[in-house]
């Protein structure tokens, strides 16, 4: 569907929508014939809500495609993830809660080890501790370029986020990481004219970084890859007429929410408790709330089937708090699947529940993958979720006479 | 799906297809946990047919989008309603059964009241009676323009349809209705060069209308908006190789059918009886019959749950007449939902039944929203209905070797 169509049909209303996202929600049975994580979880509140809701399965990007968190979330928010791409460098910066702006060019950085000839001997510098990374990143942050600001933000072990800030930077750049040892890091080359300025500034920074790090050991050099700017997206306000708030602990999700113009709410802590407290506290001030739960995905990626079951049950326990606010539309779903048996994101469709006063309830009293596959929503692209939510919130006019 | 593909694969056959459309068929339960209008209706004939059919739900335009009757019908007929738009003026003219042609530019008209300075005091002239409207429209019809024909057709109360006929008219025009009182009607402006001729002619007409009406009270001026030409569509004959007939009482549906090249059959009266009599009478002369039932939508929009139930039961009673003609394919569905509880068109998917000798029957002996959501057709775009019908009518060749 053309997203212009939605923008054209949007009409004001006083209704409130809550989108509760359990990251990596979809799963797989632990053994043949068994139940998935969600089907195993004891979820009396979600099951009761499911009975009054419509159910379905969502496809984040396209059938068979395993979505990263960036595209998975863009689709949830109604932006075609094949049209809007968030590059790896930008994702890395968002992941450390860096507030990327329109003049920023971001990259993924590695500390590495080079020999006396400048040739790489270890692309990850022996996976140095995060504390060493922090010290080195402080050193690099002292570098001054004449025409740009630079930011070096430690991530974990040997990884850091690099951001160059100046007007007129473009991101068609080659990478410095040759992906093998025995040769020197490659110089950055611009792949088009608009990226010449960025190439020159990044190369200046790399030259300065080499000098700053040369006496360090084992991390005495850097590698940069995945140069990316943020895509320019219409905001939730202009696109949907929604004042939208994001409740998320992890930087990447906060960053993607900020990218679509949501206000990221401050949290007292990183527990579910804190997330749902923020929902209550800010309830009057917004039309749309995105709540992100990370633990489901973390357990899925660790292969921790039981942990993922518990994480789902913990969310279920908070559902009455959410419902007590009397939202007009409640969406419960995920950005992609992360089955514990795969220890990774996967391509499997993701369960979705839509609760609203004017749905035509499926009467299926269970929230699970197989239950959702019997729901009347069918198996739909995740980008359809927002139009369905807006319709149920009575926020879309009729198309045509 | 590309409609070019269908046109390329169409192959002649002797089979007959009947598409029975209950306008606004889809509904909602009257109270939580209850049944919809269709589920409430006693429909022994539809239920028996359902058991031998495949069932599904159709999405007229896109998930979450509430379709008007124009786009809803274009989709049923297999034309992408986002690609082909029927503007509001054209819909108004079709609605009074005006036979719009390729040289026609149509608009929605209002009779209004202006004061001695020409400023609007009532945009609807106190909602004058339709009889006064008819008298005024006759007066306006006497206006002569040098380079164009004009038609002024009364609709209801203060509303009329205006049609300007001349070669080379385009419809990128501003509107005269300022949408508020206290100021004069706005002159028409062309928004592109191709619409200059139309702007000049419409302004001439408005000037003449002002003179004709100035001594009238309270309706002494007109407002025009929604200028539109009909889109050019490939006809049913060229697109599908079908000689198609339309059986419909109301002008708008007759108009959309005419737009896609159907022959609109004459009816002895406006009852269901007359519609099914026409089906029988013209049975040998066409390959495809579209039968439109308006009463379901009328009751839905009036919030008359029981009336809609009765309207569905009335159609059910005629089903044996239809089946006695031995059609090869029977489609029963709707152009959109109109739940009585919403008193309006809605975004909810619409029940569909496809009966043909070579369907793989779902064996679900009920025609209702929830029954259809369990059907093997799934939840599909309404534009897919025609290809499925053609396939079951053995009217499509294989694609590729």
Interface residues (C-beta under 8 A of the other chain):
Chain A: X1 X2 X5 X9 X52 X358 X360 X361 X362 X363 X374 X375 X376 X377 X378 X379 X380 X384 X386 X387 X388 X389 X390 X391 X392 X396 X397 X398 X399 X400 X401
Chain B: X26 X27 X28 X29 X32 X33 X36 X57 X61 X62 X63 X64 X65 X66 X67 X68 X69 X70 X71 X72 X81 X82 X85 X86 X88 X91 X92 X339 X341 X342 X344 X345 X346 X347 X348 X349 X369 X370 X373 X374 X378 X379
